[in-house]
């Protein structure tokens, strides 16, 4: 990512921010190990718990992940990452070498998160963005459910094993998916719906355009939160599809 281009890219990314509560627009740009760049922006949900907020750094990481990246070596942000985001970034497969570029300079994640707690402390190897295939299956050929299944099979849930994926379809037939992403500190985890809504937002589609939603899941961990957040943006019904774990 050329230094002279960062400001322009971040300004463009920040235009995707949807912060009805804080009115604080944050843009992020992540560079995958492939060299490709991925936008991210913060998304808030009015009249819902603040914990449902998608942070710009999370959005950029999820964008790279859902696009097939298996690592990120640099992330640029319009403002210094909060502690929540530093913890989220520490889950990455590439956390040890991650560079963070801010308006005040460039830092390593280790400099911004000293004495860190992460997956190794819980006996977990690998990390977020590692390639996964959990071998889940479902008993329907419905296309939206099949796409949610793909997301569930790539989800990262080493702590709960509650693999899950969401697929959303808009009124004009556009489809996005989201996979569940856990964190060693638990709270910075991203639900599959948060990932999908962030992807929809970055595609320039209004969240209110969702008319179909499917959650493919193994257990009830995601059901209530998915219904709650979906209801905050759309009156589309949520369809639940229980997956089978062949493992």
C-alpha positions in Angstrom: 0.0 0.0 0.0 1.8 3.1 -1.2 2.0 5.8 1.5 0.7 8.5 -0.9 -2.4 6.5 -1.6 -3.4 5.7 2.0 -5.2 8.9 2.8 -7.3 8.7 -0.3 -8.2 5.1 0.3 -9.1 5.7 3.9 -11.3 8.6 3.1 -13.1 6.5 0.6 -13.5 3.6 3.1 -14.8 6.0 5.8 -17.6 7.0 3.4 -19.2 3.6 4.0 -19.4 4.2 7.8 -22.9 4.0 9.3 -22.6 5.5 12.8 -26.1 6.7 13.9 -25.2 6.6 17.5 -21.6 8.0 17.8 -21.6 9.9 14.5 -17.9 9.0 14.4 -16.9 7.8 11.0 -14.0 5.3 10.8 -12.5 3.8 7.7 -10.0 1.0 7.5 -8.0 -0.6 4.6 -6.5 -4.1 5.1 -3.8 -5.6 2.9 -4.1 -9.3 2.4 -1.0 -11.5 2.0 -2.0 -11.7 -1.6 -1.4 -8.0 -2.0 -5.1 -7.1 -2.5 -6.7 -4.3 -0.5 -10.0 -4.5 1.4 -12.1 -1.7 2.7 -13.7 -1.7 6.2 -16.1 0.8 7.9 -17.9 0.9 11.3 -21.6 0.0 11.4 -23.8 0.8 14.3 -27.4 -0.3 14.9 -29.7 2.3 16.4 -31.8 1.3 19.4 -29.8 -1.9 19.9 -27.0 -2.9 22.3 -23.7 -1.2 21.6 -22.0 -4.6 21.6 -23.6 -5.4 18.2 -21.5 -2.6 16.6 -19.1 -3.6 13.8 -15.8 -1.8 14.1 -14.0 -0.7 11.0 -11.0 -2.9 11.7 -13.3 -5.9 12.1 -15.1 -4.9 8.9 -11.9 -4.8 6.9 -10.7 -8.2 8.3 -14.0 -9.8 7.6 -14.0 -8.4 4.1 -10.6 -9.9 3.4 -11.6 -13.2 5.0 -14.9 -13.6 3.1 -12.9 -12.8 -0.1 -10.6 -15.8 0.4 -7.5 -14.3 2.1 -5.7 -16.4 4.7 -3.7 -13.6 6.2 -3.3 -9.8 6.6 0.0 -8.1 6.9 -1.0 -4.5 7.2 -4.1 -2.5 8.2 -4.5 1.3 7.9 -7.1 3.1 10.0 -8.3 6.7 10.2 -8.1 6.6 14.0 -6.1 4.6 16.5 -7.8 1.2 17.1 -9.6 0.8 20.4 -8.6 -1.9 22.8 -11.5 -4.1 21.5 -10.1 -3.9 18.0 -6.5 -4.5 19.1 -7.7 -7.7 20.8 -9.7 -8.7 17.7 -6.6 -8.2 15.5 -4.5 -10.4 17.9 -6.6 -13.4 16.8 -5.3 -13.2 13.2 -3.0 -15.9 11.8 -0.6 -13.1 11.0 -0.9 -11.2 14.3 2.8 -11.6 15.1 3.9 -9.6 12.0 0.9 -7.3 11.6 1.7 -3.6 10.9 -0.9 -0.9 11.8 -0.7 2.4 9.9 -2.3 5.4 11.7 -2.3 9.1 11.0 0.4 9.4 13.7 2.7 6.8 12.3 3.2 3.1 11.7 3.2 0.5 14.6 3.3 -3.2 15.1 0.4 -4.8 16.8 2.7 -5.9 19.6 3.6 -2.2 20.3 -0.1 -1.3 20.6 -1.0 -4.5 22.5 1.8 -5.3 24.9 1.5 -8.3 27.2 -1.3 -9.6 25.1 -3.7 -12.5 25.8 -4.6 -14.5 22.7 -5.4 -18.0 21.3 -2.0 -19.5 22.4 -3.0 -18.8 26.0 -6.0 -21.1 25.5 -4.0 -23.8 23.6 -5.3 -22.8 20.2 -2.9 -23.0 17.2 -3.6 -21.2 13.9 -5.9 -18.3 14.1 -8.6 -16.2 12.4 -8.3 -16.4 8.5 -6.9 -19.9 8.6 -8.6 -22.1 6.0 -11.4 -24.2 7.5 -13.8 -26.8 6.3 -15.9 -28.3 9.1 -17.7 -30.8 7.0 -21.2 -29.6 7.9 -24.2 -30.6 5.9 -27.9 -29.6 5.7 -31.0 -31.4 4.5 -32.1 -28.8 1.9 -31.2 -27.8 -1.6 -32.4 -24.2 -1.1 -29.8 -22.0 -2.7 -29.7 -19.3 0.0 -29.3 -22.0 2.7 -26.5 -23.6 0.7 -24.6 -20.4 0.6 -25.1 -20.0 4.3 -23.7 -23.5 4.7 -20.5 -22.5 2.8 -20.0 -19.7 5.3 -20.7 -22.0 8.3 -18.1 -24.5 7.0 -15.4 -21.7 6.9 -16.4 -20.2 10.3 -13.7 -19.8 13.0 -15.0 -21.1 16.4 -12.2 -22.9 18.2 -13.6 -22.1 21.6 -17.3 -22.9 21.4 -17.3 -25.1 18.3 -20.6 -23.4 17.4 -20.0 -23.1 13.7 -22.5 -20.9 11.9 -23.1 -19.0 8.7 -25.6 -16.5 7.5 -26.8 -15.7 3.9 -28.8 -12.5 3.1 -30.7 -11.8 -0.1 -31.8 -8.2 -1.0 -35.0 -7.2 -2.8 -33.1 -7.1 -6.1 -31.6 -10.6 -5.6 -28.1 -9.6 -4.4 -26.7 -12.1 -1.9 -24.0 -11.8 0.7 -22.8 -14.3 3.3 -21.1 -14.1 6.7 -19.2 -16.6 8.8 -18.8 -16.7 12.6 -15.5 -15.4 13.9 -14.5 -16.0 17.6 -11.9 -14.4 19.7 -9.9 -15.6 22.7 -11.3 -12.7 24.8 -14.8 -13.8 23.6 -16.4 -10.3 23.5 -14.7 -9.1 20.3 -16.1 -12.1 18.4 -18.2 -11.3 15.3 -21.5 -13.0 14.7 -22.2 -14.4 11.3 -24.9 -11.7 10.8 -22.6 -8.9 11.7 -20.1 -10.1 9.1 -22.8 -10.4 6.4 -24.3 -7.0 7.2 -20.8 -5.4 7.0 -20.3 -7.1 3.6 -23.7 -5.8 2.4 -22.8 -2.3 3.5 -19.4 -2.3 1.8 -21.2 -3.5 -1.4 -23.1 -0.2 -1.3 -26.4 -1.8 -0.6 -28.8 -0.5 2.1 -29.2 -2.8 5.0 -32.9 -2.2 4.9 -33.0 -3.9 1.5 -32.7 -7.4 3.0 -35.7 -9.5 2.3 -34.4 -13.0 3.0 -32.1 -14.3 5.7 -30.9 -17.8 6.6 -28.9 -18.9 9.6 -27.2 -22.3 9.3 -26.2 -23.4 12.8 -25.3 -26.3 15.0 -26.9 -25.1 18.2 -28.8 -22.2 19.6 -25.9 -19.9 20.4 -26.5 -17.5 17.5 -30.3 -17.6 17.3 -31.4 -14.8 19.5 -28.7 -12.3 18.6 -29.2 -13.0 14.9 -33.0 -12.3 15.2 -32.3 -9.1 17.3 -29.8 -7.6 14.9 -31.8 -8.5 11.8 -34.9 -6.9 13.2 -32.9 -3.7 13.8 -32.4 -3.3 10.0 -35.2 -5.2 8.3 -38.5 -6.9 8.8 -37.3 -9.9 6.8 -38.0 -13.2 8.5 -35.1 -15.3 9.7 -35.0 -18.9 8.5 -33.2 -21.3 10.7 -31.5 -24.4 9.2 -29.9 -26.9 11.5 -26.6 -28.3 10.3 -25.3 -31.8 10.9 -21.7 -32.3 11.9 -20.2 -35.3 10.2 -17.1 -35.1 12.4 
